[in-house]
Amino acid sequence: MNKFYLGILYIVPTPIGNLSDITHRALKTLKDVQIIAVENIKHTSILLKHFNIKNRLFLMNKDNETKQSDNLIKELKKGKNIALVSNAGTPIINDPGNFLIKKCHFFNIKVIPLPGACAAITALSASGIMNNRFCYEGFLPSKKKLRCNLLKSLKEETRTIIFYESKYRIIESIQDIIEQIDKNRYIVIAREITKKWECIHGEKAKLMLEWLKEDRCRYKGEMVIIIDGFKNLKKDHLSQKILETFTTLRNFISLKTSVLVTSKIHNINKNNLYQYAIKNKHDK
């Protein structure tokens, strides 16, 4: 198929609150394309009306994404250019559209991403927490068991952790962070980023819970939770993962080799592990 006749899919970020945050390039793209694929027609219409943009809107949400992606691919094959937007922020991040993009790559249809607003990155930049290494986990699970299992698995994650959370579960989620990670772990809550009631507040987890409970207004709106990464302050601390690796290796190879390999895998001091092995009679 001749690429010359194919349309282009543009990924267009929209403001996460303050309409002034939209870029000139985003506005031009929304005006110039033949179709705008939207997550919610009513929501996007407000944005377009504000900037006096009239265009054809095409609904694609999580319920009809597979079918609508096929329809959009047909339009792209006809040479029509399409802009993909979400309700707010950068599309695809927790929003529908990934299936469409995969199909574009399969059919050699050009995909052009525009830079723009993203709540997670905006909040991280103002958090004061280490930001050179981080992991984004999206929305915390709504069910307590799943949420606790996820938090427990991240207890020794050394990178900064970013979550989204709603006002309906923020208190429960902070309580679970206290129980599953650490009551003294430093966290930041960034609420209503770029909006009138924007608030960025950092505390140890147990103090954050108290702060939130003091005033219900403190947990209204959309929130980003940023958790400081795990810091092993004790040189002789050996995590469960380290001990499991060592024990497994010890069943097959010598003590010296087990200690050496485990220390290399987990980047720890081999002398601490060797002392642990001696104390716990792993030297036999």
PAFIRO-268615 format. One record per residue (C-alpha): residue number from 0; residue in one letter; z, x, y. Coordinates in Angstrom, 1 decimal. Example, Ala and Ser with C-alpha at 12.3 -4.5 7.8 and 13.67 -1.06 7.14 Angstrom:
<dovexs>
seq type w u v
0 a 7.8 12.3 -4.5;
1 s 7.1 13.7 -1.1;
</dovexs>
This chain:
<dovexs>
seq type w u v
0 m 0.0 0.0 0.0;
1 n -0.9 1.3 3.4;
2 k 2.2 2.0 5.4;
3 f 0.3 1.5 8.7;
4 y 0.3 -2.3 8.1;
5 l 4.0 -2.6 7.3;
6 g 6.6 -3.8 9.7;
7 i 9.8 -1.9 10.6;
8 l 13.4 -3.0 9.9;
9 y 15.7 -2.1 12.7;
10 i 19.5 -2.0 12.1;
11 v 20.9 -3.1 15.5;
12 p 24.6 -2.8 16.3;
13 t 26.1 -5.5 18.6;
14 p 29.3 -5.4 20.7;
15 i 32.6 -5.8 18.8;
16 g 34.1 -7.7 21.8;
17 n 32.9 -6.5 25.2;
18 l 29.3 -7.5 25.7;
19 s 28.8 -4.6 28.1;
20 d 28.9 -2.3 25.2;
21 i 25.4 -3.2 24.0;
22 t 22.9 -0.4 24.5;
23 h 19.6 -0.7 26.4;
24 r 17.8 0.3 23.3;
25 a 19.4 -2.5 21.3;
26 l 18.4 -5.1 24.0;
27 k 14.8 -3.9 24.0;
28 t 14.6 -4.0 20.2;
29 l 16.0 -7.5 20.1;
30 k 13.4 -8.6 22.6;
31 d 10.4 -6.8 21.0;
32 v 10.8 -7.6 17.3;
33 q 9.2 -10.8 15.9;
34 i 12.3 -11.8 13.9;
35 i 16.1 -11.3 14.2;
36 a 17.9 -11.6 10.9;
37 v 21.4 -12.8 11.7;
38 e 24.7 -13.4 9.8;
39 n 25.6 -16.4 11.9;
40 i 23.0 -18.2 14.1;
41 k 25.5 -19.8 16.5;
42 h 27.4 -16.5 17.0;
43 t 24.3 -14.4 17.7;
44 s 22.8 -17.1 19.9;
45 i 25.7 -16.7 22.3;
46 l 24.9 -13.0 22.6;
47 l 21.1 -13.6 23.0;
48 k 21.7 -16.3 25.6;
49 h 23.9 -14.0 27.6;
50 f 21.1 -11.4 27.9;
51 n 18.4 -14.1 28.2;
52 i 16.7 -13.1 25.0;
53 k 14.6 -15.7 23.1;
54 n 13.4 -14.9 19.6;
55 r 13.0 -16.3 16.2;
56 l 16.3 -16.2 14.2;
57 f 16.5 -15.9 10.5;
58 l 19.8 -16.7 8.7;
59 m 20.9 -14.1 6.1;
60 n 24.5 -14.2 5.0;
61 k 26.5 -13.2 1.8;
62 d 25.6 -16.6 0.2;
63 n 21.8 -16.3 0.5;
64 e 21.3 -12.6 0.8;
65 t 19.2 -12.1 -2.3;
66 k 16.8 -14.9 -1.7;
67 q 16.4 -14.3 2.1;
68 s 15.9 -10.5 1.5;
69 d 12.8 -11.4 -0.5;
70 n 11.6 -13.6 2.3;
71 l 12.2 -10.9 4.9;
72 i 10.3 -8.4 2.8;
73 k 7.3 -10.7 2.8;
74 e 7.4 -10.8 6.6;
75 l 7.7 -7.0 6.8;
76 k 4.7 -6.7 4.5;
77 k 2.7 -8.8 6.9;
78 g 3.5 -6.3 9.6;
79 k 6.2 -8.1 11.5;
80 n 9.1 -6.0 12.9;
81 i 12.6 -7.3 12.1;
82 a 16.0 -6.6 13.7;
83 l 19.1 -7.0 11.5;
84 v 22.3 -7.8 13.2;
85 s 25.8 -8.8 12.1;
86 n 28.4 -10.9 13.9;
87 a 29.8 -7.8 15.5;
88 g 29.5 -4.1 15.3;
89 t 27.2 -2.0 13.1;
90 p 25.4 -4.1 10.4;
91 i 25.9 -3.4 6.7;
92 i 29.5 -2.2 7.1;
93 n 31.3 -5.1 5.2;
94 d 28.3 -7.3 6.1;
95 p 25.2 -8.5 4.3;
96 g 22.0 -6.5 4.5;
97 n 22.4 -3.6 2.0;
98 f 20.2 -5.4 -0.6;
99 l 17.4 -5.8 2.0;
100 i 17.6 -2.2 2.9;
101 k 17.3 -1.1 -0.7;
102 k 14.2 -3.3 -1.1;
103 c 12.7 -1.7 2.1;
104 h 13.1 1.7 0.6;
105 f 11.6 0.5 -2.7;
106 f 8.5 -0.8 -0.9;
107 n 8.3 2.2 1.5;
108 i 9.1 0.0 4.5;
109 k 10.5 2.1 7.4;
110 v 14.2 1.5 8.3;
111 i 15.3 2.6 11.7;
112 p 19.1 2.5 12.5;
113 l 20.3 2.3 16.1;
114 p 23.6 3.8 17.1;
115 g 26.3 1.6 18.5;
116 a 29.7 -0.1 18.2;
117 c 31.8 0.2 15.0;
118 a 35.5 -0.9 15.0;
119 a 36.6 1.6 12.5;
120 i 35.3 4.7 14.3;
121 t 36.3 3.3 17.7;
122 a 39.8 2.8 16.6;
123 l 40.0 6.2 14.8;
124 s 38.9 8.0 18.0;
125 a 41.9 6.6 19.8;
126 s 44.5 6.8 17.0;
127 g 45.7 10.4 17.5;
128 i 45.6 10.8 13.8;
129 m 43.5 13.7 12.2;
130 n 39.9 12.5 12.2;
131 n 37.8 15.3 10.8;
132 r 38.3 13.9 7.2;
133 f 38.8 10.2 6.6;
134 c 38.0 7.5 4.0;
135 y 37.0 3.9 4.9;
136 e 38.3 1.3 2.5;
137 g 37.1 -1.9 4.3;
138 f 39.3 -5.0 4.1;
139 l 42.4 -4.8 2.0;
140 p 42.3 -7.2 -1.0;
141 s 43.8 -10.6 -0.3;
142 k 45.6 -10.8 -3.6;
143 k 48.9 -8.9 -3.6;
144 k 48.5 -7.3 -7.0;
145 l 45.1 -5.9 -6.2;
146 r 46.2 -4.8 -2.7;
147 c 49.3 -3.0 -4.2;
148 n 47.2 -1.3 -6.9;
149 l 44.8 0.0 -4.3;
150 l 47.5 1.3 -1.9;
151 k 49.3 3.0 -4.8;
152 s 46.1 4.8 -5.8;
153 l 45.9 6.1 -2.2;
154 k 49.5 7.3 -2.0;
155 e 48.5 11.0 -2.2;
156 e 45.1 10.7 -0.5;
157 t 45.1 13.6 2.0;
158 r 42.4 12.2 4.2;
159 t 43.1 9.7 6.9;
160 i 42.7 6.1 5.5;
161 i 41.1 3.3 7.4;
162 f 41.4 -0.4 6.6;
163 y 40.5 -3.7 8.2;
164 e 43.0 -6.5 8.1;
165 s 43.4 -10.1 9.5;
166 k 46.3 -11.6 11.3;
167 y 47.0 -13.8 8.3;
168 r 48.0 -10.8 6.0;
169 i 49.0 -8.0 8.3;
170 i 52.8 -8.4 7.8;
171 e 52.3 -8.5 4.0;
172 s 50.0 -5.5 4.1;
173 i 52.4 -3.4 6.1;
174 q 55.2 -4.3 3.7;
175 d 53.0 -3.2 0.8;
176 i 52.2 0.0 2.6;
177 i 55.9 0.7 2.9;
178 e 56.5 0.0 -0.8;
179 q 53.4 1.6 -2.3;
180 i 52.8 4.6 0.0;
181 d 55.8 5.5 2.1;
182 k 58.1 3.8 4.6;
183 n 57.9 6.9 6.8;
184 r 54.1 7.3 6.7;
185 y 52.7 7.2 10.3;
186 i 50.2 4.4 10.8;
187 v 48.3 3.1 13.8;
188 i 47.2 -0.5 14.3;
189 a 44.3 -1.0 16.7;
190 r 44.0 -4.7 17.6;
191 e 41.2 -6.5 19.5;
192 i 39.3 -3.3 20.2;
193 t 37.2 -3.5 23.5;
194 k 38.6 -7.0 24.3;
195 k 41.0 -8.2 27.0;
196 w 44.1 -8.0 24.7;
197 e 43.2 -4.6 23.2;
198 c 46.3 -2.8 21.9;
199 i 46.6 0.5 20.0;
200 h 50.1 1.2 18.7;
201 g 51.4 3.9 16.3;
202 e 54.7 4.0 14.4;
203 k 56.2 5.0 11.1;
204 a 55.4 2.2 8.6;
205 k 59.0 0.8 8.6;
206 l 59.2 0.8 12.4;
207 m 55.7 -0.8 12.6;
208 l 56.8 -3.7 10.6;
209 e 59.8 -4.2 12.9;
210 w 57.6 -3.9 15.9;
211 l 55.2 -6.5 14.7;
212 k 57.9 -9.0 13.8;
213 e 59.4 -8.8 17.3;
214 d 56.4 -10.6 18.8;
215 r 53.7 -12.7 17.0;
216 c 51.2 -11.9 19.7;
217 r 51.2 -8.4 18.4;
218 y 49.3 -9.4 15.3;
219 k 46.7 -11.8 16.7;
220 g 43.0 -11.1 16.4;
221 e 41.1 -8.6 14.3;
222 m 42.9 -5.4 13.4;
223 v 42.2 -1.9 12.1;
224 i 44.9 -0.1 10.2;
225 i 44.8 3.7 10.2;
226 i 47.1 5.6 7.9;
227 d 47.9 9.3 8.2;
228 g 46.9 11.2 5.1;
229 f 49.4 12.5 2.5;
230 k 50.9 15.9 3.4;
231 n 52.6 17.9 0.7;
232 l 55.4 19.5 2.7;
233 k 57.2 20.9 -0.4;
234 k 55.5 23.9 -1.8;
235 d 57.0 23.2 -5.3;
236 h 55.9 19.5 -5.3;
237 l 53.7 18.7 -8.3;
238 s 52.0 15.3 -8.2;
239 q 51.5 13.1 -11.3;
240 k 47.8 14.0 -11.3;
241 i 48.6 17.7 -11.4;
242 l 51.0 17.3 -14.2;
243 e 48.6 15.1 -16.2;
244 t 45.9 17.8 -15.9;
245 f 48.2 20.5 -16.9;
246 t 49.7 18.6 -19.9;
247 t 46.2 17.8 -21.2;
248 l 45.0 21.4 -20.9;
249 r 48.2 22.7 -22.5;
250 n 47.4 20.7 -25.7;
251 f 44.2 22.8 -26.2;
252 i 44.6 26.2 -24.5;
253 s 47.3 28.8 -23.7;
254 l 50.0 28.4 -21.1;
255 k 48.5 31.1 -18.9;
256 t 45.0 29.6 -18.9;
257 s 46.4 26.0 -18.5;
258 v 48.3 27.1 -15.4;
259 l 45.3 29.0 -14.0;
260 v 42.8 26.2 -14.5;
261 t 45.1 23.5 -13.2;
262 s 45.9 25.5 -10.1;
263 k 42.1 26.0 -9.4;
264 i 41.3 22.3 -9.9;
265 h 44.1 21.1 -7.6;
266 n 44.2 24.0 -5.2;
267 i 47.9 24.7 -5.7;
268 n 50.2 27.7 -6.1;
269 k 50.0 28.7 -9.8;
270 n 53.5 30.3 -9.6;
271 n 55.1 26.9 -8.9;
272 l 53.3 25.4 -11.9;
273 y 54.2 28.3 -14.1;
274 q 57.9 27.9 -13.2;
275 y 57.7 24.1 -13.9;
276 a 56.2 24.9 -17.3;
277 i 59.0 27.3 -18.2;
278 k 61.7 24.9 -17.1;
279 n 60.2 22.1 -19.1;
280 k 59.6 24.1 -22.2;
281 h 55.8 24.1 -22.0;
282 d 55.7 27.8 -22.9;
283 k 55.7 27.3 -26.7;
</dovexs>
